[in-house]
């Protein structure tokens, strides 16, 4: 999450998965202290995609 409740998509690299957990490697430009959405992420993604489409004038 960025300042003022703003979110942005960040590409990550997935590693090994075990017992329902998956290793995630962040890009070097993302501080390790960043806050991430896990619960409700699908809903948030849908809202972000919708906002992108509205911004394109469609």
C-alpha positions as a Markdown table, in Angstrom:
| # | Residue | x | y | z |
|---|---|---|---|---|
| 1 | Unk | 0.0 | 0.0 | 0.0 |
| 2 | Unk | 1.2 | 3.4 | -0.8 |
| 3 | Unk | 0.5 | 6.7 | 1.0 |
| 4 | Unk | -3.2 | 7.7 | 1.3 |
| 5 | Unk | -4.6 | 4.2 | 0.9 |
| 6 | Unk | -3.3 | 3.8 | -2.7 |
| 7 | Unk | -2.3 | 0.5 | -4.1 |
| 8 | Unk | -0.2 | -0.6 | -7.0 |
| 9 | Unk | 0.6 | -3.9 | -8.7 |
| 10 | Unk | 4.1 | -5.2 | -8.3 |
| 11 | Unk | 5.4 | -8.1 | -10.3 |
| 12 | Unk | 7.1 | -10.7 | -8.0 |
| 13 | Unk | 9.0 | -13.9 | -8.6 |
| 14 | Unk | 7.5 | -17.1 | -7.1 |
| 15 | Unk | 9.7 | -19.7 | -5.6 |
| 16 | Unk | 9.0 | -23.0 | -3.8 |
| 17 | Unk | 5.6 | -23.8 | -2.4 |
| 18 | Unk | 5.0 | -26.1 | 0.6 |
| 19 | Unk | 2.2 | -26.6 | 3.0 |
| 20 | Unk | 0.1 | -23.8 | 1.5 |
| 21 | Unk | 3.0 | -21.2 | 1.6 |
| 22 | Unk | 4.8 | -19.9 | -1.4 |
| 23 | Unk | 8.2 | -18.1 | -1.4 |
| 24 | Unk | 8.0 | -14.6 | -3.0 |
| 25 | Unk | 11.0 | -12.6 | -4.2 |
| 26 | Unk | 10.4 | -8.8 | -4.5 |
| 27 | Unk | 12.0 | -6.6 | -7.1 |
| 28 | Unk | 14.9 | -4.6 | -5.8 |
| 29 | Unk | 12.9 | -1.4 | -6.1 |
| 30 | Unk | 10.4 | -2.5 | -3.4 |
| 31 | Unk | 11.4 | -2.1 | 0.2 |
| 32 | Unk | 11.2 | -5.2 | 2.3 |
| 33 | Unk | 9.3 | -3.2 | 4.8 |
| 34 | Unk | 6.4 | -2.6 | 2.4 |
| 35 | Unk | 2.8 | -3.6 | 3.3 |
| 36 | Unk | 1.1 | -6.1 | 1.1 |
| 37 | Unk | -2.5 | -7.2 | 0.5 |
| 38 | Unk | -3.2 | -10.8 | 1.1 |
| 39 | Unk | -6.8 | -11.0 | 2.4 |
| 40 | Unk | -9.3 | -9.6 | -0.2 |
| 41 | Unk | -6.6 | -9.3 | -2.8 |
| 42 | Unk | -8.8 | -10.6 | -5.6 |
| 43 | Unk | -11.4 | -8.0 | -4.9 |
| 44 | Unk | -8.8 | -5.2 | -4.8 |
| 45 | Unk | -7.3 | -6.5 | -8.1 |
| 46 | Unk | -10.7 | -6.3 | -9.8 |
| 47 | Unk | -11.2 | -2.7 | -8.6 |
| 48 | Unk | -7.7 | -1.7 | -9.8 |
| 49 | Unk | -8.3 | -3.2 | -13.2 |
| 50 | Unk | -11.7 | -1.4 | -13.4 |
| 51 | Unk | -10.1 | 1.9 | -12.5 |
| 52 | Unk | -7.4 | 1.4 | -15.2 |
| 53 | Unk | -10.2 | 0.8 | -17.8 |
| 54 | Unk | -12.1 | 3.9 | -16.8 |
| 55 | Unk | -8.9 | 5.9 | -17.0 |
| 56 | Unk | -8.5 | 4.9 | -20.7 |
| 57 | Unk | -11.8 | 6.5 | -21.6 |
| 58 | Unk | -13.7 | 3.4 | -22.4 |
